[in-house]
Amino acid sequence: MAKAKQLDALAERALDAVVASRPDLRTWAEDKRRELAGEPRSELLRFLVFSLDQGNQQAVEAAFGLAPGDLAVAGPAGRIARLLRA
């Protein structure tokens, strides 16, 4: 029997933060949980930087205790994510 893919704890916290901020995105977040399960943290970082809109990024930043803009494309996480894409 194949082992179920686990969702990274950081992805879980990030998606929980999005749902706490925007309960109407619960179904979207559940889809993302399935999509991101088993993915490495580098993929999670790319998702947080390139896929979330500004409002959702701000909710995740607050949940992780990051400064506003840290997850933005121009922020520190964005610079790292761009390096990982290369």
OpenMM code with the backbone's topology and positions (N, CA, C; nanometers):
from openmm import Vec3, app, unit

residues = "MET ALA LYS ALA LYS GLN LEU ASP ALA LEU ALA GLU ARG ALA LEU ASP ALA VAL VAL ALA SER ARG PRO ASP LEU ARG THR TRP ALA GLU ASP LYS ARG ARG GLU LEU ALA GLY GLU PRO ARG SER GLU LEU LEU ARG PHE LEU VAL PHE SER LEU ASP GLN GLY ASN GLN GLN ALA VAL GLU ALA ALA PHE GLY LEU ALA PRO GLY ASP LEU ALA VAL ALA GLY PRO ALA GLY ARG ILE ALA ARG LEU LEU ARG ALA".split()
positions = [
    Vec3(0.0844, -0.1172, 0.0000),
    Vec3(0.0000, 0.0000, 0.0000),
    Vec3(0.0896, 0.1245, 0.0000),
    Vec3(0.0621, 0.2196, -0.0866),
    Vec3(0.1422, 0.3418, -0.0976),
    Vec3(0.1183, 0.4319, 0.0227),
    Vec3(0.2283, 0.4920, 0.0676),
    Vec3(0.2195, 0.5852, 0.1801),
    Vec3(0.1596, 0.7168, 0.1318),
    Vec3(0.0657, 0.7714, 0.2091),
    Vec3(0.0026, 0.8989, 0.1736),
    Vec3(0.1057, 1.0110, 0.1838),
    Vec3(0.0989, 1.1022, 0.0895),
    Vec3(0.1890, 1.2168, 0.0922),
    Vec3(0.1471, 1.3100, 0.2041),
    Vec3(0.2459, 1.3582, 0.2778),
    Vec3(0.2212, 1.4484, 0.3901),
    Vec3(0.2380, 1.5928, 0.3460),
    Vec3(0.1569, 1.6789, 0.4005),
    Vec3(0.1694, 1.8219, 0.3753),
    Vec3(0.2694, 1.8788, 0.4751),
    Vec3(0.3642, 1.9551, 0.4253),
    Vec3(0.4644, 2.0189, 0.5087),
    Vec3(0.3953, 2.1051, 0.6151),
    Vec3(0.4516, 2.1066, 0.7352),
    Vec3(0.3925, 2.1830, 0.8452),
    Vec3(0.3851, 2.3326, 0.8133),
    Vec3(0.4832, 2.3850, 0.7403),
    Vec3(0.4792, 2.5267, 0.7035),
    Vec3(0.3646, 2.5539, 0.6061),
    Vec3(0.3425, 2.4618, 0.5138),
    Vec3(0.2307, 2.4776, 0.4199),
    Vec3(0.0992, 2.4744, 0.4954),
    Vec3(0.0907, 2.3850, 0.5924),
    Vec3(-0.0313, 2.3747, 0.6736),
    Vec3(-0.0577, 2.5067, 0.7464),
    Vec3(0.0450, 2.5621, 0.8093),
    Vec3(0.0292, 2.6897, 0.8810),
    Vec3(-0.0073, 2.8032, 0.7858),
    Vec3(0.0566, 2.8060, 0.6702),
    Vec3(0.0294, 2.9125, 0.5732),
    Vec3(-0.1153, 2.9060, 0.5254),
    Vec3(-0.1609, 2.7881, 0.4903),
    Vec3(-0.2984, 2.7745, 0.4420),
    Vec3(-0.3998, 2.7986, 0.5530),
    Vec3(-0.3670, 2.7597, 0.6755),
    Vec3(-0.4544, 2.7913, 0.7892),
    Vec3(-0.4670, 2.9421, 0.8060),
    Vec3(-0.3559, 3.0141, 0.7876),
    Vec3(-0.3577, 3.1604, 0.8009),
    Vec3(-0.4456, 3.2235, 0.6936),
    Vec3(-0.4364, 3.1699, 0.5721),
    Vec3(-0.5196, 3.2228, 0.4635),
    Vec3(-0.6677, 3.2021, 0.4964),
    Vec3(-0.7031, 3.0833, 0.5416),
    Vec3(-0.8434, 3.0532, 0.5731),
    Vec3(-0.8920, 3.1361, 0.6919),
    Vec3(-0.8056, 3.1579, 0.7905),
    Vec3(-0.8446, 3.2411, 0.9050),
    Vec3(-0.8750, 3.3839, 0.8603),
    Vec3(-0.7976, 3.4298, 0.7629),
    Vec3(-0.8163, 3.5651, 0.7103),
    Vec3(-0.9332, 3.5734, 0.6131),
    Vec3(-0.9495, 3.4668, 0.5348),
    Vec3(-1.0527, 3.4644, 0.4298),
    Vec3(-1.1261, 3.3300, 0.4327),
    Vec3(-1.2243, 3.3133, 0.5208),
    Vec3(-1.2962, 3.1865, 0.5311),
    Vec3(-1.3594, 3.1407, 0.3994),
    Vec3(-1.3877, 3.2353, 0.3094),
    Vec3(-1.4468, 3.1991, 0.1804),
    Vec3(-1.3490, 3.1208, 0.0921),
    Vec3(-1.2211, 3.1153, 0.1309),
    Vec3(-1.1206, 3.0425, 0.0522),
    Vec3(-1.0944, 2.9014, 0.1061),
    Vec3(-1.1819, 2.8536, 0.1935),
    Vec3(-1.1614, 2.7208, 0.2538),
    Vec3(-1.1500, 2.6106, 0.1478),
    Vec3(-1.2360, 2.6089, 0.0500),
    Vec3(-1.2319, 2.5050, -0.0538),
    Vec3(-1.1039, 2.5168, -0.1358),
    Vec3(-1.0667, 2.6387, -0.1716),
    Vec3(-0.9415, 2.6624, -0.2444),
    Vec3(-0.8229, 2.6109, -0.1633),
    Vec3(-0.8225, 2.6389, -0.0322),
    Vec3(-0.7121, 2.5963, 0.0534),
    Vec3(-0.7046, 2.4437, 0.0611),
    Vec3(-0.8181, 2.3768, 0.0670),
    Vec3(-0.8182, 2.2302, 0.0698),
    Vec3(-0.7591, 2.1739, -0.0600),
    Vec3(-0.7929, 2.2354, -0.1727),
    Vec3(-0.7337, 2.1939, -0.3005),
    Vec3(-0.5823, 2.2130, -0.2986),
    Vec3(-0.5369, 2.3267, -0.2443),
    Vec3(-0.3931, 2.3543, -0.2363),
    Vec3(-0.3232, 2.2567, -0.1427),
    Vec3(-0.3905, 2.2165, -0.0346),
    Vec3(-0.3312, 2.1179, 0.0563),
    Vec3(-0.3007, 1.9884, -0.0186),
    Vec3(-0.3959, 1.9435, -0.0996),
    Vec3(-0.3747, 1.8213, -0.1775),
    Vec3(-0.2647, 1.8419, -0.2817),
    Vec3(-0.2649, 1.9577, -0.3455),
    Vec3(-0.1672, 1.9878, -0.4500),
    Vec3(-0.0244, 1.9965, -0.3941),
    Vec3(-0.0094, 2.0543, -0.2761),
    Vec3(0.1234, 2.0758, -0.2184),
    Vec3(0.1744, 1.9586, -0.1342),
    Vec3(0.0870, 1.8618, -0.1052),
    Vec3(0.1289, 1.7464, -0.0251),
    Vec3(0.2455, 1.6745, -0.0924),
    Vec3(0.3492, 1.6499, -0.0147),
    Vec3(0.4654, 1.5786, -0.0653),
    Vec3(0.5665, 1.6651, -0.1385),
    Vec3(0.5340, 1.7911, -0.1593),
    Vec3(0.6259, 1.8810, -0.2300),
    Vec3(0.7355, 1.9305, -0.1341),
    Vec3(0.8546, 1.9576, -0.1861),
    Vec3(0.9614, 2.0099, -0.1004),
    Vec3(0.9331, 2.1549, -0.0596),
    Vec3(1.0040, 2.2002, 0.0409),
    Vec3(0.9843, 2.3372, 0.0896),
    Vec3(1.0167, 2.4410, -0.0165),
    Vec3(1.1065, 2.4097, -0.1080),
    Vec3(1.1370, 2.5052, -0.2144),
    Vec3(1.0128, 2.5313, -0.2996),
    Vec3(0.9319, 2.4296, -0.3222),
    Vec3(0.8073, 2.4472, -0.3976),
    Vec3(0.7069, 2.5283, -0.3165),
    Vec3(0.7039, 2.5044, -0.1857),
    Vec3(0.6167, 2.5831, -0.0988),
    Vec3(0.6559, 2.7305, -0.1042),
    Vec3(0.7849, 2.7591, -0.0999),
    Vec3(0.8305, 2.8976, -0.1071),
    Vec3(0.7879, 2.9613, -0.2386),
    Vec3(0.8041, 2.8902, -0.3483),
    Vec3(0.7603, 2.9435, -0.4784),
    Vec3(0.6102, 2.9720, -0.4771),
    Vec3(0.5326, 2.8816, -0.4175),
    Vec3(0.3876, 2.9020, -0.4079),
    Vec3(0.3553, 3.0283, -0.3275),
    Vec3(0.4194, 3.0444, -0.2118),
    Vec3(0.3916, 3.1593, -0.1255),
    Vec3(0.4269, 3.2909, -0.1930),
    Vec3(0.5360, 3.2914, -0.2696),
    Vec3(0.5828, 3.4159, -0.3325),
    Vec3(0.5079, 3.4460, -0.4617),
    Vec3(0.4903, 3.3459, -0.5461),
    Vec3(0.4391, 3.3702, -0.6814),
    Vec3(0.2904, 3.3434, -0.7003),
    Vec3(0.2264, 3.2715, -0.6070),
    Vec3(0.0857, 3.2342, -0.6276),
    Vec3(-0.0133, 3.3096, -0.5397),
    Vec3(0.0300, 3.3526, -0.4229),
    Vec3(-0.0633, 3.4214, -0.3335),
    Vec3(-0.0756, 3.5681, -0.3697),
    Vec3(-0.1962, 3.6215, -0.3559),
    Vec3(-0.2122, 3.7653, -0.3754),
    Vec3(-0.1613, 3.8382, -0.2507),
    Vec3(-0.1538, 3.9689, -0.2589),
    Vec3(-0.0942, 4.0481, -0.1520),
    Vec3(-0.1652, 4.0285, -0.0180),
    Vec3(-0.2971, 4.0256, -0.0199),
    Vec3(-0.3719, 4.0075, 0.1042),
    Vec3(-0.3432, 3.8751, 0.1717),
    Vec3(-0.3371, 3.7692, 0.0930),
    Vec3(-0.3076, 3.6378, 0.1493),
    Vec3(-0.1619, 3.6288, 0.1942),
    Vec3(-0.0713, 3.6925, 0.1194),
    Vec3(0.0683, 3.6963, 0.1636),
    Vec3(0.0786, 3.7671, 0.2986),
    Vec3(0.0050, 3.8755, 0.3152),
    Vec3(0.0094, 3.9492, 0.4421),
    Vec3(-0.0424, 3.8634, 0.5570),
    Vec3(-0.1450, 3.7840, 0.5334),
    Vec3(-0.1977, 3.6952, 0.6375),
    Vec3(-0.0932, 3.5909, 0.6762),
    Vec3(-0.0232, 3.5364, 0.5773),
    Vec3(0.0814, 3.4366, 0.6041),
    Vec3(0.1997, 3.5021, 0.6755),
    Vec3(0.2397, 3.6206, 0.6295),
    Vec3(0.3496, 3.6918, 0.6962),
    Vec3(0.3176, 3.7142, 0.8438),
    Vec3(0.1964, 3.7564, 0.8732),
    Vec3(0.1560, 3.7804, 1.0118),
    Vec3(0.1600, 3.6508, 1.0927),
    Vec3(0.1134, 3.5413, 1.0343),
    Vec3(0.1125, 3.4121, 1.1039),
    Vec3(0.2533, 3.3628, 1.1344),
    Vec3(0.3472, 3.3933, 1.0463),
    Vec3(0.4860, 3.3487, 1.0650),
    Vec3(0.5721, 3.4518, 1.1377),
    Vec3(0.5146, 3.5674, 1.1710),
    Vec3(0.5923, 3.6709, 1.2381),
    Vec3(0.6931, 3.7391, 1.1474),
    Vec3(0.6634, 3.7420, 1.0163),
    Vec3(0.7509, 3.8074, 0.9198),
    Vec3(0.7138, 3.9538, 0.9057),
    Vec3(0.8070, 4.0316, 0.8562),
    Vec3(0.7802, 4.1727, 0.8295),
    Vec3(0.6923, 4.1844, 0.7050),
    Vec3(0.6073, 4.2863, 0.6989),
    Vec3(0.5267, 4.3076, 0.5775),
    Vec3(0.6175, 4.3187, 0.4552),
    Vec3(0.5819, 4.2465, 0.3515),
    Vec3(0.6584, 4.2490, 0.2277),
    Vec3(0.7657, 4.1416, 0.2163),
    Vec3(0.7900, 4.0660, 0.3242),
    Vec3(0.8934, 3.9619, 0.3179),
    Vec3(0.8631, 3.8550, 0.2138),
    Vec3(0.7354, 3.8262, 0.1888),
    Vec3(0.6992, 3.7235, 0.0906),
    Vec3(0.6743, 3.7812, -0.0482),
    Vec3(0.6806, 3.9109, -0.0619),
    Vec3(0.6588, 3.9732, -0.1929),
    Vec3(0.7699, 3.9341, -0.2894),
    Vec3(0.7393, 3.9403, -0.4183),
    Vec3(0.8385, 3.9057, -0.5205),
    Vec3(0.9662, 3.9877, -0.5028),
    Vec3(0.9516, 4.1132, -0.4613),
    Vec3(1.0684, 4.2000, -0.4424),
    Vec3(1.1309, 4.1828, -0.3039),
    Vec3(1.0705, 4.1044, -0.2168),
    Vec3(1.1206, 4.0867, -0.0808),
    Vec3(1.2255, 3.9771, -0.0726),
    Vec3(1.2756, 3.9502, 0.0474),
    Vec3(1.3806, 3.8500, 0.0662),
    Vec3(1.3408, 3.7101, 0.0189),
    Vec3(1.2191, 3.6678, 0.0499),
    Vec3(1.1754, 3.5354, 0.0068),
    Vec3(1.1630, 3.5289, -0.1451),
    Vec3(1.1201, 3.6375, -0.2066),
    Vec3(1.1094, 3.6427, -0.3526),
    Vec3(1.2446, 3.6288, -0.4199),
    Vec3(1.3448, 3.6916, -0.3623),
    Vec3(1.4798, 3.6805, -0.4192),
    Vec3(1.5292, 3.5363, -0.4117),
    Vec3(1.5041, 3.4711, -0.2996),
    Vec3(1.5446, 3.3302, -0.2856),
    Vec3(1.4663, 3.2429, -0.3827),
    Vec3(1.3353, 3.2645, -0.3922),
    Vec3(1.2521, 3.1836, -0.4815),
    Vec3(1.2952, 3.1995, -0.6262),
    Vec3(1.3344, 3.3207, -0.6656),
    Vec3(1.3820, 3.3399, -0.8032),
    Vec3(1.5102, 3.2616, -0.8278),
    Vec3(1.5985, 3.2543, -0.7294),
    Vec3(1.7209, 3.1755, -0.7433),
    Vec3(1.6880, 3.0272, -0.7589),
    Vec3(1.5876, 2.9805, -0.6869),
    Vec3(1.5486, 2.8403, -0.6957),
    Vec3(1.4867, 2.8065, -0.8306),
    Vec3(1.4266, 2.9043, -0.8958),
    Vec3(1.3656, 2.8824, -1.0281),
    Vec3(1.4708, 2.8661, -1.1359),
    Vec3(1.5867, 2.9250, -1.1164),
    Vec3(1.6919, 2.9254, -1.2202),
    Vec3(1.7498, 2.7880, -1.2430),
] * unit.nanometer
topology = app.Topology()
chain = topology.addChain("A")
for resn in residues:
    res = topology.addResidue(resn, chain)
    for name in ("N", "CA", "C"):
        topology.addAtom(name, app.Element.getBySymbol(name[0]), res)
